Amino acid sequence: MTHGGHWFIIWHTMVYQNIPDEGKFDDLRVIFQDLQDGEKISERIYFTLRKAILYGILPPGANLGERDIASILHVSRTPVREALQRLIQEGFIITNKSSKRMSVFQLDIKDIEDIYDIRVGLESIAARLAAERATDIDLLALEDILQMEYENKNDLKLQVELNAKFHNTIAMATRNPKLKCLISIYHDLVQTVNYTSLRYKGRIDQALKEHEKIFNALRNRDAELAMKAAIEHMENGKKVRIKLLLQQHRPVKNV
């Protein structure tokens, strides 16, 4: 099964109300069908919705309902309920206390700061552990990813994918599955803000230099320098995401 190609195809803005128009949700079904059939249904629904949130098929503020999702994916409501509860616990979906309606979360500046405070800790620990535990195969994989990033600087969608692979490879190199899981969750939580900080002018070049600095520290088994490089990378990413959010809410002047 292919996993990468379909998830970057469409960047729709959708609002889920009542029974959805069947023609609008092909992308959601494609993600669901792309996942392995052997997985538990609730697990497939969970990853379907999480990917849909991450890539803008379910945009911030979109209303969600068990019945609607079950209808779109042609599944029963019980596994949908299980998947939604997991996404609520992880922060991808919020519930209105009065109406009980569920919707995709929308981040403000405080949320970005809070999430990046956590990411700084997680990513710096991962860098330290990877410097100590990464195998030669891990380092070769990182070097290949870094080379591909430099060779495809003008391909934003591929940069997003390679950036995620770079951080995921470091997380796997820690040999700590729980840390890897937390890194993935907090990466995806902030990734939904304008989709990527790499859209900001000059950020791709800056991020690549930061990746190279992290990689060199890992290759030299310098845990202290790897931690510092990871912290710098996260702090710079936070600043860019806040700038993008402020730009998004800046009033448009009449011409």
N, C-alpha and C positions, 0 to 999 in steps of 0.2 A: 504493500500500500504506500502511496505517496502522501506525505504530510505537509511539506512546505509550500508547494505551489498554490494550492487553493486559498490558503489563509491570507494571502496578500492581494487577491484579485480585486475585491470590491470594498470600497470605503463609504458605504451608504450612511445616511442619516435616517433612522427609523424610529417611530414612536409606536409602541405596542399598546393598542387599545381594543377592547372587546375581542371578537374573532378576527384574526389578522387576514389580510389578503394573501391567499396562497402563493401568488406569483412573486411576492416580495422576499420570500424566505428560502430561495434556492441555495444561497450561500450557507445558511445555517444547516440545511440538510446535507450539503456537501461535506462540511466538517464532520457531522455526525457519522456519515457513511464512510468517511476516510479512516475513522478510528477502527481499531482491531475488533472484529466481531466477537472474539473470545473474551473480551473484557466485560465486566459486570455492567448492566444497562445504566444504572445510576452513575457509575464511573464515566461511561461514555457521554452521558448527558452533562455531567459536571465539566468535563474537559471541552465539550462542545460550547457550552455557555461561556466558559472562561476564555477560550480562544476568540469567541465572537465579541466579547467585551474588549479584549486586548486589541483586536484589529478593527474596531469601530463598527462592526455589523450591529452590535448592540451599543449605542452611544451613551455617554453619561446622561442620566436622567430618564432613560427609557423605562417605561413601565413594564413589569413582568408579571405573568400569571401562570399558575400551574396548568390550568385548562388550555390556555393558548399554546404553551410550549408543548404540551402533550399532543395537541392537535397538529402542530407543525411537524413534529418528529415522528408522529404515528406511534406513540408509546402510551402506557398507562400513566396515571397521575402519581402513583406511589414513588417510582424512581425519580420522577421530576421533583417531587417534594424533598426527597433525600438530597438530591444535587443542589437544590436551592438553599437548603439549610446549611450545607457545607460552605457554599459561597457567601452566605450571610456571616457565618463564623469567621471566615477569612477576610471579610471586609469588602468584597467585590459587589455585594448587594446590600442595600439598606432597607429597613422596613419603617414605614410611617407609623408612629405610635398611635395616632388617632384613627386613621383610615385602614391600617393594617396592610396597605398596598406596598408591594415590593418594587424597587427600581434600582437601576445601575447607579452606583455611587458617583458623586461629583466631588473632585478634590478642590480645596482652596489652598492658599499659601501655607496656612498652619498645618494642613494635612501633609503637604509636600515636605515641610521642614521635619515633621514628626517621623515620616516614613524614611527620609534620608538619614535622620539620626540613627535609626535602626539599621539601615543599610550600611552606614559607615562601620558600625560594629561588626555586622555579619561579614561584609566583604573583606575587612582588614583581618579578621580571624581566619577567613578562608585563604587569604594570601599567605599568611604566616604558616598555616598547616600545609598548604600546597608546596611552599618552598622546602618544607621538611619531608613531604611524602610523595610528591609527584614522581612518576616513573619517566623514563626516557621517552616512552610512547606518548605520555601526557604532554611532555614538552614539545615533541614533534608535532602533535596535533595543534597545540597553541601556535607554534611557528607557522604552520600551514594556514591557520585561520588569519593570523596577522598579515601574512603575505597576500591572501585573498582580499583582505580589507584595503590594503594599499593599492591593489590592482583594480579595485572597483569603487573608487572614491566617489564617482559620479552617479552611482546606482543606490539611491536612498533606501529602497526596499530591501535590497541585498545587504546593505550596511546594517539595517535593523536586525536582520536574521543573523549575520555574522557576529554582531555585538553580543547578542544573546548567547550564541554558541561559545564565544570567548569566555564569558562569565560562567556559563554552565560547565565548561571544561575545567576551569579552575575549581569550581565547587565539587566536581566529581573527583578531582585529584586530591581532595582533603580526606577521601575515604570515610566521610562522615555523612551518611544519608540524611540524618535529621537536619544538619546544617544546610545541605543542598536543597532540601525541601523548603526551608524558611527563606533562603536566598531567592528561590524561584517565585515564591508567593509575593515577596516585597518588591522584586523586580517588576512583576506583572502589575501590581497595584499602582505603581507610579508610571508605568509605561502607558497607561490609558490617558494620561494628560497630554493632549495634543499628539498622542501616539508616540512621539519620539523627540528627545532633545536634539537629535542629529539634524533636525530641520533648521535649527538655528544657524545663521551664517557663521562659518568658520569652525563650527563645533566638530565636524567630522575630522578635520586635520588635527585639532587639539586632542580629541579623544584617541586618535590613532597614536599620537605621541605618548599619551598616557598609558595606552595598552602596551606599547613597546617598552616603556619604563617598567611596568609591572612584569612583563615577560622576561626582561633582562635580569631583574632581581630574582625571579623564580629559577631561571637557568643557572644563575650563580649561587643558588641556595642561600641567598641573603634574606632571611626571614624578616629582619627589622626593616630593611629597605622596601621589601615587598608590601609590608603593612603600610608604610608611609605613602608609597605610590598609590595603593588602593584607596587610602583615605583622601588623598589629593584628587583622585579621579571622581570619587563620590561627591566631594564638596563642590567641585567644578560643575558636575552634572546638576546638582541642586540649584546652583545659581542660574544656570541656563534655563532650567524648567520654570523657575519663578519668573524669569524674564519673559518666557513664552506665554505664561498664564496672564501676566500683566498686559502683554500685547493683545491677547485675545479679548480682554475686557476693556481695552482702551476705546473711548468714544470715537466714532468716525465723524470727521469734520465735513460739513456740507460744502460743496464746491460752488 
